[in-house]
Amino acid sequence: MLHKVLIEAVSNQATRLLMSEKSLPAPEVEKHLKALLQSALAKMDVVSRDEFETQQVVLQRTRERLEVLERRVTEMEQRQQPAAI
């Protein structure tokens, strides 16, 4: 719900910026819009694509290590069990 309110606030601010009577030059409008969007994204607690992909790699390695450890534990448990007759 916070995201919806935040997006609406950003939209309203962008509309005011674009419709202002000051008629800012295009590079100035772009600079203000970029700052506005960066601020909104920071409040939404999102991560960059690079951060996401880095965490994906870390998670994949962790899963692989966990699978190896699970196999080792299973093998050790099987060795500890007495042979069934």
C-alpha positions in Angstrom: 0.0 0.0 0.0 2.9 2.3 0.8 4.2 1.8 -2.8 0.9 2.9 -4.2 0.9 6.1 -2.2 4.5 6.7 -3.1 3.9 6.2 -6.8 0.9 8.6 -6.7 3.0 11.2 -4.9 5.8 10.9 -7.4 3.3 11.1 -10.3 1.7 14.2 -8.8 5.2 15.9 -8.4 6.2 14.9 -11.9 3.0 16.4 -13.3 3.6 19.6 -11.4 7.1 19.8 -12.7 6.1 19.2 -16.3 3.1 21.5 -16.2 4.8 24.3 -14.2 4.6 27.8 -15.6 8.3 28.2 -15.3 8.8 26.2 -18.5 12.1 24.7 -17.5 14.5 23.7 -20.2 14.4 20.0 -21.1 17.8 19.1 -19.5 16.6 20.8 -16.2 13.3 18.9 -16.3 15.2 15.6 -16.9 17.5 16.3 -14.0 14.6 17.0 -11.6 12.6 14.0 -12.8 15.7 11.7 -12.4 16.2 13.0 -8.8 12.5 12.5 -8.0 12.5 9.0 -9.3 15.8 8.1 -7.5 14.3 9.4 -4.3 11.2 7.4 -4.8 13.1 4.2 -5.5 15.3 4.7 -2.4 12.1 4.9 -0.3 10.7 1.7 -1.9 13.7 -0.3 -0.7 14.6 -1.8 -4.1 18.0 -3.2 -5.1 19.9 -2.8 -8.3 20.1 -5.5 -10.9 23.8 -6.0 -10.1 23.0 -6.5 -6.4 20.2 -8.9 -7.2 22.4 -11.0 -9.6 25.2 -11.1 -7.1 22.8 -12.4 -4.4 21.5 -15.0 -6.9 25.0 -16.3 -7.4 25.7 -16.4 -3.6 22.4 -18.3 -3.1 23.1 -20.8 -5.8 26.6 -21.5 -4.3 25.0 -21.9 -0.8 22.4 -24.3 -2.2 25.1 -26.4 -3.8 27.2 -26.5 -0.6 24.1 -27.5 1.4 23.3 -30.4 -1.0 26.9 -31.7 -0.7 26.7 -31.5 3.1 23.3 -33.2 3.1 24.7 -36.1 1.0 27.7 -36.4 3.4 25.4 -36.5 6.5 23.2 -39.2 4.8 26.3 -41.3 4.0 27.6 -40.9 7.5 24.2 -41.9 9.0 24.1 -45.0 6.7 27.5 -46.1 7.8 26.5 -45.8 11.5 23.4 -48.0 11.1 23.9 -51.7 11.8 23.6 -53.9 8.8 20.1 -55.4 8.4 20.0 -59.2 8.1 
